[in-house]
Amino acid sequence: MNKKTIGIIGGMGPLATVDLFRKIVENTKANTDQEHNKILIDNNTNIPDRTEAIVNDGKSPVPQLTKSAVTLWAMGAEILVMPCNTAHYFLSEVQKNVEIPILNMIEITGEHLLKNGIKTVGLLATKGTINSKIYQDVLLKMGINIIEPNKEEQSVITDLIYHGVKAGNYDYDVTKVNEVMASMVERGAETLILGCTELPVAMNMYHIDFKVCDPTLELAREAIKKANGECK
């Protein structure tokens, strides 16, 4: 089958965009350049903060998300992906403006957890993702229990996302982050969902070592399959 062109609605943030692109390339079974899928990226850093929009009634990201989606579609994208968990709260509004599918990272992650028999997860994400209930709405219907961070733990994860990864701070102290993750495991989490696309980046940047589910990776693998590619 002819391989389809993948479009990445990026810029949320730039490192998370790079991470998804890299994971698509690294997980594609290919022996030559020509056996990879064509990938278009709009690293749109003008997209307003998604958490601010959800939590504090900030500027809506929908117009800029839609602009990226339409731009990529016009350039020839046949499948769209968004490397931002929180942005999926707005997915249905963006989908109305394009005639090509936007893959749902949240649902893809839930299906992966079900396939692997996971019954209880710890959810690490932005405050916007937690408050929007996008993971809770999907996973609870699948029979998967969710352990959420308490207020203090959420502050730790938020600080990691914004003052660690987004700030490009490679010297960030992750002592408290490790404590939060360990606490979730102690409370029964079989795995930790890295429910913000900065968090897989953080795991590598700061050498954090816990059993995790990486939605960015699952999205990358599903994008390859939907684009008629083959996963390693």
C-alpha positions as CSV (number, residue, x, y, z in Angstrom):
1,M,0.0,0.0,0.0
2,N,1.1,3.6,-0.6
3,K,2.3,5.2,2.5
4,K,0.3,8.2,3.7
5,T,1.7,11.6,4.7
6,I,1.6,12.4,8.4
7,G,1.1,16.0,9.6
8,I,2.3,17.0,13.1
9,I,0.5,19.9,14.8
10,G,3.6,21.0,16.8
11,G,5.0,23.7,19.0
12,M,3.4,22.5,22.2
13,G,6.3,22.6,23.1
14,P,9.1,22.3,20.5
15,L,11.0,19.6,22.4
16,A,7.8,17.5,22.6
17,T,7.4,17.9,18.8
18,V,10.9,16.7,18.2
19,D,10.3,13.8,20.5
20,L,7.2,12.6,18.5
21,F,9.0,13.1,15.2
22,R,12.0,11.1,16.4
23,K,9.8,8.3,17.8
24,I,7.9,8.0,14.5
25,V,11.2,7.7,12.6
26,E,12.9,5.3,15.1
27,N,9.9,3.0,15.3
28,T,9.4,2.7,11.5
29,K,10.6,-0.5,10.0
30,A,12.7,0.8,7.1
31,N,16.0,-0.1,5.4
32,T,16.1,3.1,3.2
33,D,15.1,6.7,3.3
34,Q,12.4,6.0,0.8
35,E,10.7,3.4,3.1
36,H,9.9,6.0,5.7
37,N,6.6,8.0,5.6
38,K,6.6,11.6,4.5
39,I,6.1,13.8,7.6
40,L,5.1,17.4,7.6
41,I,5.6,19.5,10.8
42,D,4.1,22.9,11.7
43,N,6.0,23.9,14.9
44,N,3.4,26.5,15.7
45,T,4.6,28.2,18.9
46,N,1.8,30.8,18.6
47,I,-0.7,28.3,20.0
48,P,-1.8,29.7,23.4
49,D,-1.2,27.7,26.5
50,R,-3.8,24.9,26.7
51,T,-3.8,24.6,30.5
52,E,-4.3,28.4,30.9
53,A,-7.3,28.1,28.6
54,I,-8.9,25.3,30.5
55,V,-8.0,26.3,34.1
56,N,-8.0,30.1,34.0
57,D,-10.3,30.8,31.0
58,G,-7.3,32.0,29.1
59,K,-7.1,32.6,25.3
60,S,-8.5,29.7,23.3
61,P,-5.9,27.6,21.4
62,V,-8.5,26.4,18.9
63,P,-7.9,29.1,16.2
64,Q,-4.2,28.4,16.1
65,L,-4.7,24.6,16.4
66,T,-7.1,24.8,13.5
67,K,-4.7,27.0,11.5
68,S,-2.0,24.4,11.8
69,A,-4.4,21.6,10.9
70,V,-5.7,23.3,7.8
71,T,-2.1,24.3,6.8
72,L,-0.9,20.7,7.0
73,W,-3.9,19.4,5.2
74,A,-3.3,21.9,2.4
75,M,0.3,20.8,2.2
76,G,-0.8,17.2,1.6
77,A,-1.1,15.6,5.1
78,E,-3.5,12.7,5.1
79,I,-3.3,12.0,8.9
80,L,-2.8,14.5,11.7
81,V,-1.3,14.0,15.1
82,M,-0.9,16.4,18.1
83,P,2.0,15.9,20.5
84,C,0.2,17.6,23.4
85,N,-2.1,15.7,25.7
86,T,-4.0,18.8,27.0
87,A,-4.7,20.0,23.4
88,H,-6.9,16.8,23.0
89,Y,-9.5,18.6,25.1
90,F,-10.1,20.7,21.9
91,L,-9.7,17.9,19.4
92,S,-13.3,17.7,18.3
93,E,-13.5,21.5,17.6
94,V,-10.4,21.3,15.4
95,Q,-11.5,18.1,13.7
96,K,-14.6,19.9,12.3
97,N,-12.3,22.1,10.1
98,V,-10.4,19.3,8.3
99,E,-11.5,16.3,6.3
100,I,-8.6,14.1,7.4
101,P,-8.5,12.3,10.7
102,I,-6.7,13.6,13.8
103,L,-5.6,10.6,15.8
104,N,-6.7,10.6,19.5
105,M,-3.6,10.0,21.7
106,I,-5.8,9.5,24.8
107,E,-7.9,6.7,23.3
108,I,-4.8,5.1,21.8
109,T,-3.1,5.1,25.2
110,G,-6.2,3.5,26.8
111,E,-6.2,0.7,24.2
112,H,-2.5,0.1,24.9
113,L,-3.1,-0.2,28.6
114,L,-6.1,-2.6,28.1
115,K,-4.0,-4.8,25.8
116,N,-1.3,-5.1,28.4
117,G,-3.8,-5.9,31.2
118,I,-3.1,-2.7,33.3
119,K,-5.8,-2.1,35.8
120,T,-4.5,0.8,37.9
121,V,-2.4,3.8,36.6
122,G,-0.9,6.9,38.1
123,L,-1.7,10.0,36.0
124,L,1.1,12.6,35.6
125,A,0.0,15.6,33.5
126,T,-0.6,19.3,33.4
127,K,-3.2,20.7,35.7
128,G,-5.2,21.4,32.5
129,T,-5.2,17.8,31.5
130,I,-6.1,16.6,35.0
131,N,-9.0,19.2,35.3
132,S,-10.3,18.5,31.8
133,K,-10.9,14.8,32.7
134,I,-9.9,13.7,29.2
135,Y,-7.9,10.7,30.6
136,Q,-10.5,10.0,33.3
137,D,-13.4,9.9,30.8
138,V,-11.6,7.5,28.5
139,L,-9.9,5.2,31.0
140,L,-12.7,4.8,33.6
141,K,-15.0,3.6,30.8
142,M,-12.4,1.0,30.0
143,G,-12.3,-0.2,33.6
144,I,-8.9,1.3,34.4
145,N,-8.5,2.9,37.8
146,I,-6.6,6.2,38.0
147,I,-4.5,7.6,40.9
148,E,-4.2,11.3,40.6
149,P,-1.6,13.6,42.2
150,N,-2.7,15.6,45.2
151,K,-2.3,19.4,45.2
152,E,1.3,19.4,46.4
153,E,2.3,16.6,44.0
154,Q,0.6,18.4,41.1
155,S,2.7,21.5,41.9
156,V,5.9,19.4,41.6
157,I,4.9,18.0,38.2
158,T,3.8,21.4,36.9
159,D,7.1,22.9,37.9
160,L,9.0,20.1,36.2
161,I,7.0,20.7,33.0
162,Y,7.3,24.5,32.8
163,H,10.6,25.3,34.7
164,G,12.4,22.1,33.7
165,V,11.6,20.9,30.2
166,K,9.9,23.9,28.6
167,A,12.6,26.1,30.0
168,G,15.4,23.9,28.6
169,N,16.9,23.6,32.1
170,Y,19.1,20.5,32.1
171,D,20.3,21.2,35.7
172,Y,16.8,20.9,37.1
173,D,16.6,19.1,40.5
174,V,14.2,16.1,40.2
175,T,14.4,14.9,43.8
176,K,10.8,15.9,44.5
177,V,9.7,14.5,41.1
178,N,11.1,11.1,42.0
179,E,9.3,11.2,45.4
180,V,5.9,11.9,43.7
181,M,6.4,9.0,41.3
182,A,7.5,6.7,44.1
183,S,4.4,7.7,46.1
184,M,2.1,6.8,43.3
185,V,3.6,3.4,42.9
186,E,3.3,2.8,46.6
187,R,-0.4,3.8,46.3
188,G,-1.0,1.0,43.8
189,A,0.0,2.4,40.3
190,E,1.1,-0.5,38.1
191,T,2.5,2.1,35.7
192,L,2.7,5.9,35.4
193,I,1.1,7.6,32.4
194,L,3.3,10.4,31.1
195,G,0.2,12.4,30.3
196,C,2.1,15.5,29.2
197,T,4.4,15.3,26.1
198,E,7.1,17.1,28.1
199,L,7.3,14.2,30.5
200,P,8.8,11.6,28.2
201,V,11.4,14.3,27.4
202,A,12.0,14.8,31.1
203,M,12.6,11.0,31.7
204,N,15.5,11.2,29.3
205,M,16.8,14.7,30.2
206,Y,16.9,13.9,34.0
207,H,17.5,10.1,33.9
208,I,14.3,9.3,35.8
209,D,13.7,5.6,36.1
210,F,10.1,4.3,36.7
211,K,7.8,2.0,34.9
212,V,5.8,4.3,32.6
213,C,3.4,4.4,29.7
214,D,4.5,6.9,27.1
215,P,1.5,8.2,25.1
216,T,3.8,9.9,22.7
217,L,5.3,6.5,21.8
218,E,1.9,4.9,21.4
219,L,0.8,7.8,19.2
220,A,3.9,7.4,17.1
221,R,3.3,3.7,16.6
222,E,-0.3,4.2,15.7
223,A,0.5,7.0,13.3
224,I,2.9,4.6,11.5
225,K,0.3,1.9,11.2
226,K,-2.5,4.3,10.1
227,A,-0.1,5.7,7.4
228,N,0.4,2.2,6.0
229,G,3.9,1.9,7.4
230,E,5.3,-1.0,9.4
231,C,6.4,-0.7,13.1
232,K,9.6,-2.3,14.3
